[in-house]
Amino acid sequence: MPTTAPIVDMGEREGASGVVGENPDGALEYVAVAGDVTSVVCDRFGRRWWQMSRPATAGPFDCNTAVMVGDVLVPTDEPQNGRPD
């Protein structure tokens, strides 16, 4: 069975300078700040847009989602499942 590489925070950068922490399950969580850009936040974790999730109460996340201050994003290792990039 293939294994996935661990999800790593590759560090703050322009467009992705929010705060990273861990949730109680040990998964990384990213809290967006002013000036964040969706694609740059994805790059910070080496993820594609379909590999970022938000709590169910925040609605779906896709490549057209604007990151708002205070949004909590969780990088995942979800496969693409046929969704367009």
Secondary structure, 3 states (H helix, E strand, C coil): CCCCCCCCCCCCECCECCEEEECCCCCEEEECCCCCCHHHHHHHCCCCHHHEECCHHHCCCCCCCCCCCCCEEEECCCCCCCCCC
